[in-house]
Amino acid sequence: MSRSLIVVHLALALLAPTLRPAQAGGGDEAEPRPPGRLVDLGGRRLHANVSGDGEPAVVVENGAGAFSVDWALVQPEVAKFTRVVTYDRAGYAWSDRGPFQDAIEPTVDDLHLLLREAGVRPPYVLVGASLGAIYARAFQRRFPEEVAGLVFVDGTHDEGITFLFEGTRTPISHLAAEDLRRAYEQYEREAPRPRLGPADQSPLDRLPASSREARHWAMSKLIEEVGLLPRGAAAAESWRQEFAALRRRRLAETHPLGDLPLIAIERGQDGDETWHTQQRELAGLSRRGRLLRAADSGHMIHLYEPDVVTRAIREVVTDVRSRTRPAE
C-alpha cells in the first residue's frame, strides 16, 4: 500500500446499514410527505418532527447518513412520557442545505435555533446515535445550561474516526490541521462513490413501510445531491477541531460532565475491545454515567432493540425530573 494512500475509517462501519453494495439508487423517486413540519430558520428550513408533551424534552441527533424517520420505533414510545424531537440536519431528507455542510458549529447553531423556533424549551435530554454523539457533546459544550442529560446509542468516540495517513491509522482528533488538509484532498480524489442499498435490508426492514420508503428516498437524495461524510474541507477541519476539543476535555478531567445523568448503550454484535473501551469512556464522562449492552443489536440499536433505547431515555428523563422536582 502506498504511503500516500489515504483511507477514511469510520469506526466499525458507521454507515454499513446503508452502504452495502446493492443495486444503484435512483434520484427519480417522488418526494414523500414529511412526518413533521419545516421550520424556518430565516431563509432556510429544517424538518423537525415534534411529538408528545412534558419536560425535559428529548432531542435526537442522528448518526451519519441517518434520518429522523429512523426513530419510528422509538419516538412514539418516548412521546408517551415526554416531548420528543427528531430532526434532519441541513441537507438531509426534507431539510434545506446549509452553507457549510455538516460542519460542527453551524450544525449545533442550526439545532439551537430550530428548537427555539419550534417552541421547544430547555432543558433537553440529548440522544446521540453513532456520529450524533459527537454533535450532542458539541451542543452540551456550547450550551451546558440547556442540557440536563445525555443518552449515547453506540456513540462515536472522540478517537473513533481515523484516517490511514502515511501508513498509520490516526484518529482525526490527533491530526494537525495541515496533515488533515493534505489527507482530505487525497481522500476526495480517491474515495469510491457510495451506492444505495435496498430499502428492506436488515435492520431497516424493521421500520414501518412508510418510513422505509421515506428513508430510501432520503438516502438517494443525500448521495445524489450532497454525498457522504465528510463533505468539504471546511467541514472536515471543523470536525478535527471539535474532536480534538472533546478529547482534551475528556483527558483533562476524570468526569468532565460532572453529575450529568448519562447512559451509553453499546451494541452486543460485531464489536471489539477498542469499541468497548471507547463506550466505557463515554459512559465515564459523568460520575453518574452508566454503560448498557444491547446484546442482540448491531450498530443501529434503535432498530434492533428499540425497547432498550426507550428504557434508557425514560431512565434519564426520570432522573432529571427527580433532580428538578421542588422539595415538599
C-alpha positions as CSV (number, residue, x, y, z in Angstrom):
1,M,0.0,0.0,0.0
2,S,1.4,3.4,-1.0
3,R,2.4,5.7,1.9
4,S,0.3,8.4,0.2
5,L,-2.8,6.3,0.2
6,I,-5.4,7.8,2.5
7,V,-8.4,5.9,3.7
8,V,-11.1,7.2,6.0
9,H,-12.0,4.6,8.6
10,L,-15.4,5.3,10.1
11,A,-15.3,3.4,13.4
12,L,-16.7,-0.1,12.9
13,A,-18.6,0.7,9.8
14,L,-20.8,3.6,10.9
15,L,-22.5,3.6,7.5
16,A,-22.7,-0.1,7.0
17,P,-26.5,-0.4,7.3
18,T,-26.9,2.0,4.3
19,L,-23.8,1.3,2.2
20,R,-23.8,-2.4,1.4
21,P,-23.3,-3.0,-2.3
22,A,-26.6,-3.3,-4.0
23,Q,-28.5,-2.1,-6.9
24,A,-27.7,1.5,-7.7
25,G,-30.1,4.1,-6.3
26,G,-32.1,6.4,-8.4
27,G,-32.9,10.1,-7.8
28,D,-36.3,10.0,-9.5
29,E,-38.4,8.8,-6.6
30,A,-41.3,11.0,-5.6
31,E,-40.7,13.1,-2.5
32,P,-42.8,11.6,0.3
33,R,-44.7,13.8,2.8
34,P,-42.6,14.8,5.8
35,P,-43.8,13.3,9.1
36,G,-43.1,16.6,10.9
37,R,-43.0,20.2,9.8
38,L,-40.5,22.5,8.1
39,V,-39.3,25.2,10.5
40,D,-38.0,28.4,9.0
41,L,-34.6,29.5,10.4
42,G,-34.5,32.7,8.3
43,G,-34.2,31.8,4.7
44,R,-33.6,28.1,5.2
45,R,-35.9,25.4,6.6
46,L,-35.2,22.3,8.6
47,H,-37.5,19.4,9.1
48,A,-38.5,18.7,12.7
49,N,-40.9,16.0,14.0
50,V,-42.2,17.0,17.4
51,S,-44.5,14.8,19.4
52,G,-45.6,14.2,23.0
53,D,-45.7,16.6,25.9
54,G,-43.7,17.1,29.1
55,E,-40.3,18.2,30.3
56,P,-37.4,17.7,29.9
57,A,-37.7,17.5,26.1
58,V,-35.8,14.7,24.4
59,V,-33.9,15.8,21.3
60,V,-32.3,13.2,19.0
61,E,-29.2,13.7,16.9
62,N,-28.9,11.2,14.1
63,G,-25.9,9.3,13.0
64,A,-24.0,9.7,9.7
65,G,-26.2,9.0,6.7
66,A,-29.2,8.7,9.0
67,F,-32.6,10.5,9.3
68,S,-35.4,11.4,11.6
69,V,-37.6,8.5,10.2
70,D,-35.0,6.0,11.6
71,W,-36.6,6.7,15.0
72,A,-40.1,5.5,14.0
73,L,-39.9,2.6,16.6
74,V,-38.7,4.8,19.5
75,Q,-40.3,8.2,19.1
76,P,-43.9,7.1,19.6
77,E,-42.9,5.3,22.8
78,V,-40.9,8.2,24.2
79,A,-43.8,10.6,23.3
80,K,-45.9,8.7,25.9
81,F,-43.9,10.1,28.7
82,T,-42.3,13.4,27.5
83,R,-41.9,15.7,24.5
84,V,-39.5,14.3,21.8
85,V,-37.9,15.9,18.8
86,T,-36.3,14.2,15.9
87,Y,-35.0,16.3,13.0
88,D,-32.9,16.2,9.9
89,R,-29.7,18.1,9.7
90,A,-29.2,20.6,6.9
91,G,-29.1,18.8,3.5
92,Y,-30.7,15.7,4.8
93,A,-34.2,14.5,3.8
94,W,-36.6,17.4,3.7
95,S,-34.2,19.9,5.3
96,D,-32.6,22.6,3.1
97,R,-28.8,22.6,2.7
98,G,-26.7,25.0,4.7
99,P,-23.6,27.0,3.7
100,F,-21.2,24.6,5.4
101,Q,-22.5,21.0,5.0
102,D,-22.1,19.0,8.3
103,A,-19.6,21.4,9.9
104,I,-19.9,21.1,13.6
105,E,-20.5,24.7,14.7
106,P,-23.2,25.5,12.1
107,T,-24.9,22.2,12.8
108,V,-25.1,23.0,16.5
109,D,-26.2,26.5,15.9
110,D,-28.9,25.2,13.5
111,L,-30.3,22.8,16.2
112,H,-30.2,25.5,18.8
113,L,-32.2,27.9,16.6
114,L,-34.5,25.1,15.4
115,L,-35.5,24.3,18.9
116,R,-36.2,27.9,19.7
117,E,-38.2,28.5,16.6
118,A,-40.2,25.3,17.1
119,G,-41.1,26.4,20.7
120,V,-39.2,23.5,22.4
121,R,-37.8,24.9,25.6
122,P,-34.8,23.7,27.5
123,P,-33.7,21.8,29.4
124,Y,-33.0,18.9,27.0
125,V,-32.1,15.3,27.2
126,L,-29.9,14.8,24.1
127,V,-29.8,11.4,22.4
128,G,-26.9,11.0,20.1
129,A,-26.7,7.9,17.9
130,S,-23.4,7.0,16.3
131,L,-21.9,10.3,15.0
132,G,-24.8,12.1,16.6
133,A,-23.0,11.6,20.0
134,I,-20.3,14.0,18.8
135,Y,-22.9,16.6,17.8
136,A,-24.6,16.1,21.2
137,R,-21.4,16.6,23.1
138,A,-20.6,19.6,21.0
139,F,-24.1,21.1,21.8
140,Q,-23.5,20.4,25.5
141,R,-20.1,22.0,25.4
142,R,-21.6,25.2,23.9
143,F,-24.8,25.3,25.9
144,P,-24.2,23.4,29.1
145,E,-27.0,25.1,31.0
146,E,-29.5,23.8,28.5
147,V,-28.6,20.1,28.6
148,A,-30.0,18.1,31.5
149,G,-29.0,14.6,30.4
150,L,-27.4,12.5,27.7
151,V,-28.0,9.1,26.1
152,F,-25.5,7.7,23.6
153,V,-26.6,5.0,21.3
154,D,-23.5,3.2,20.1
155,G,-22.0,6.7,20.1
156,T,-18.9,7.7,18.2
157,H,-15.9,8.4,20.5
158,D,-13.6,11.4,20.0
159,E,-11.0,8.9,18.8
160,G,-13.5,6.9,16.8
161,I,-12.9,8.3,13.3
162,T,-9.5,7.7,11.9
163,F,-7.5,8.4,8.7
164,L,-5.0,5.9,7.3
165,F,-2.3,8.6,6.8
166,E,1.2,7.8,5.7
167,G,0.8,4.2,6.7
168,T,-0.6,4.8,10.2
169,R,-4.3,4.9,11.1
170,T,-4.6,8.1,13.1
171,P,-7.7,9.5,14.9
172,I,-8.8,12.7,13.4
173,S,-8.5,14.3,16.9
174,H,-4.7,13.6,16.7
175,L,-4.1,15.2,13.3
176,A,-2.7,18.7,12.8
177,A,-4.6,21.0,10.5
178,E,-2.1,20.7,7.7
179,D,-2.0,16.9,7.9
180,L,-5.8,16.8,7.7
181,R,-5.8,19.2,4.8
182,R,-3.4,17.0,2.7
183,A,-5.2,13.8,3.8
184,Y,-8.6,15.2,2.9
185,E,-7.5,16.4,-0.5
186,Q,-6.4,12.9,-1.5
187,Y,-9.5,11.4,0.2
188,E,-11.7,13.5,-2.1
189,R,-9.8,12.2,-5.1
190,E,-9.8,8.6,-4.2
191,A,-13.0,7.9,-2.2
192,P,-15.3,5.5,-4.0
193,R,-18.8,6.7,-4.8
194,P,-21.3,5.1,-2.4
195,R,-24.1,3.0,-3.7
196,L,-27.6,2.9,-2.4
197,G,-28.6,-0.3,-0.7
198,P,-32.1,-1.8,-0.8
199,A,-34.9,-0.3,1.3
200,D,-35.7,-3.6,3.1
201,Q,-32.2,-4.7,4.1
202,S,-31.6,-5.5,7.7
203,P,-32.2,-3.8,10.1
204,L,-34.1,-1.2,8.0
205,D,-36.7,-3.9,7.4
206,R,-37.9,-3.4,11.0
207,L,-39.2,0.1,10.1
208,P,-42.8,0.6,9.0
209,A,-43.2,0.6,5.3
210,S,-43.8,4.3,5.0
211,S,-40.6,5.0,7.0
212,R,-38.6,2.6,4.8
213,E,-39.8,4.3,1.7
214,A,-39.1,7.8,3.0
215,R,-35.6,6.7,4.2
216,H,-34.8,5.2,0.8
217,W,-35.8,8.4,-0.9
218,A,-33.8,10.5,1.6
219,M,-30.6,8.4,1.2
220,S,-30.9,8.5,-2.6
221,K,-31.2,12.3,-2.4
222,L,-28.3,12.6,0.0
223,I,-26.0,10.6,-2.2
224,E,-27.0,12.4,-5.4
225,E,-27.1,16.0,-4.0
226,V,-24.6,16.1,-1.1
227,G,-22.5,12.9,-0.9
228,L,-21.5,11.2,2.3
229,L,-19.3,12.4,5.1
230,P,-17.1,14.3,5.4
231,R,-18.4,16.9,3.0
232,G,-15.8,19.5,2.2
233,A,-12.5,20.6,3.7
234,A,-14.2,23.2,5.9
235,A,-16.4,20.5,7.5
236,A,-13.5,18.2,7.9
237,E,-11.5,20.9,9.7
238,S,-14.4,21.7,11.9
239,W,-14.6,18.0,12.8
240,R,-10.9,17.9,13.6
241,Q,-11.2,20.9,15.9
242,E,-14.3,19.6,17.7
243,F,-13.0,16.0,18.1
244,A,-9.7,17.4,19.4
245,A,-11.5,19.8,21.9
246,L,-13.7,16.9,23.2
247,R,-10.6,14.7,23.5
248,R,-8.7,17.4,25.5
249,R,-11.7,17.9,27.8
250,R,-12.1,14.1,28.4
251,L,-8.4,13.7,29.2
252,A,-8.2,16.9,31.4
253,E,-10.8,15.7,33.9
254,T,-11.9,12.4,35.4
255,H,-15.6,13.2,34.9
256,P,-15.8,16.4,32.7
257,L,-19.6,16.3,32.7
258,G,-19.8,16.2,36.5
259,D,-23.0,14.6,37.7
260,L,-25.0,14.9,34.5
261,P,-27.3,11.9,34.1
262,L,-25.9,9.8,31.2
263,I,-26.4,6.4,29.8
264,A,-24.2,4.9,27.0
265,I,-25.6,1.9,25.2
266,E,-23.3,-0.3,23.2
267,R,-24.1,-2.9,20.7
268,G,-23.5,-6.5,21.5
269,Q,-22.8,-7.7,18.0
270,D,-19.8,-7.1,15.8
271,G,-17.9,-5.0,18.3
272,D,-14.3,-5.4,19.6
273,E,-12.3,-4.4,22.6
274,T,-11.4,-1.0,21.3
275,W,-15.1,-0.1,20.7
276,H,-16.0,-1.4,24.2
277,T,-13.3,0.6,25.8
278,Q,-14.5,3.7,24.0
279,Q,-18.1,3.1,25.0
280,R,-16.9,2.7,28.6
281,E,-15.1,6.0,28.4
282,L,-18.2,7.7,27.0
283,A,-20.2,6.5,30.0
284,G,-17.4,7.7,32.3
285,L,-17.7,11.3,31.1
286,S,-20.2,11.7,34.0
287,R,-19.9,10.4,37.6
288,R,-23.5,9.2,37.1
289,G,-22.7,7.6,33.7
290,R,-23.7,4.1,33.1
291,L,-22.9,1.6,30.3
292,L,-25.6,-0.7,29.0
293,R,-25.1,-3.5,26.5
294,A,-27.7,-4.3,23.9
295,A,-26.8,-8.0,23.5
296,D,-28.8,-8.7,20.3
297,S,-28.0,-5.4,18.5
298,G,-25.8,-4.3,15.6
299,H,-24.9,-0.7,15.3
300,M,-28.4,0.7,14.8
301,I,-29.6,-0.3,18.3
302,H,-32.7,1.9,18.0
303,L,-33.8,-0.5,15.2
304,Y,-32.6,-3.8,16.6
305,E,-33.7,-3.2,20.2
306,P,-35.9,-0.1,20.4
307,D,-37.1,-1.0,23.8
308,V,-33.6,-0.8,25.2
309,V,-33.2,2.7,23.9
310,T,-36.6,3.8,25.1
311,R,-36.0,2.5,28.6
312,A,-32.6,4.3,28.7
313,I,-34.2,7.5,27.7
314,R,-37.0,7.1,30.2
315,E,-34.4,6.4,32.9
316,V,-32.5,9.6,32.2
317,V,-35.7,11.7,31.9
318,T,-36.9,10.3,35.3
319,D,-33.5,11.1,36.8
320,V,-33.7,14.7,35.5
321,R,-37.2,15.1,36.8
322,S,-36.3,13.8,40.3
323,R,-33.4,16.3,40.4
324,T,-35.5,19.3,39.4
325,R,-38.7,18.5,41.4
326,P,-39.2,21.0,44.2
327,A,-38.8,19.7,47.7
328,E,-42.1,19.2,49.5
